[in-house]
């Protein structure tokens, strides 16, 4: 393996548990664990809860005013602890990264979690709107994701305040005397938490979380199959600098008022392109596909209707909860009709795929009950 | 007696034909097998040509013909139970059978002990 590859604070922990390690975005991480495997880890997450090491992700604090120049949400109006899924955009409205930002308790900053593979590009982009001393990258931290219907019980056994959080809410607390940031969010479609804590206590926290046997470790393989079933985009597959939020079905991340004619210094990067795309439409749209065989259709497969190329698959795998293949991809908007079929080309053969809007498995987030104060 | 290739396949002579599958080491590397695309009986294979495809959750892996020859049978059980490749890779999880003319067997086939050493160095 490449020596420039970094280990997370849980590296030894993964090795001891039979983690099958791979190089991912410059980090050495488990794809799955021996004795379990992607399917078992995936199904366990949906039935109980799993622990994912996502310490490779970049944690950066930035002022809300800086983020608002490059990303649509009104970060300055967020309450302390309120979190947003957001897109960092380039000047053409293309997506530099997708991230979760949580408003910090003091000051006007947001603590953001970016993709590891995008760290350099993100920092470069943020620097176009921020002075160097306005950005703070948090180092020597672990980030642990606990995901699944039993995640709440497992996390609250250690951090009882976690119960008070609703979906997309974060809080600062302590564990073993170390400050930790707890956010009710995730990347599996299940309820769950991401816990940012000092690397020095990462192993202890991981051990405490799996101690009862309910929470089991899970690797990148299950993380990918879970997010695809939940219809969540993966940067590098569904999202890139040439793809806009309008194409990716992510206009919901943009407050409508920010697309109205704002003055030059209040608007965000790419707003003009997005306004134009909303008015005139786009040439491709993200859609879900269910191949009508057991053979998975993978990223890169062309989509054909008759003899016409109508799109391309961006992610495809065998979805363990469905016990069938599922895929995401881009298709001409006029062809994106639920229940219609197109053919995907796999090794020269046509595989019929039914168009189905994601998520393929219902998301089960713990949202605030309506009417409850 | 089984013979192994450097591509982590095994061959075993059964009467007039050779049965082919992937090694236990190979299935362990592949992870959960979810589908197997089988060759057509009667298909003419060229040595090193793509013959079958093993699909795991994340990836598709080609299985290559170890020698020139004709497919005489395929393991139909894999259509319903592709996980046989994981559970019993060197027995019930066989993939196809083929006729191989004398002299067409590839060089460098390994016995079980040799293959064990080879695959240990591969990981």
Interface residues (C-beta under 8 A of the other chain):
Chain A: X31 X32 X37 X38 X39 X40 X42 X221 X224 X225 X293 X294 X295 X296 X298 X317 X318 X320 X325 X347
Chain B: X31 X32 X34 X35 X37 X53 X55 X56 X57 X58 X59 X60 X82
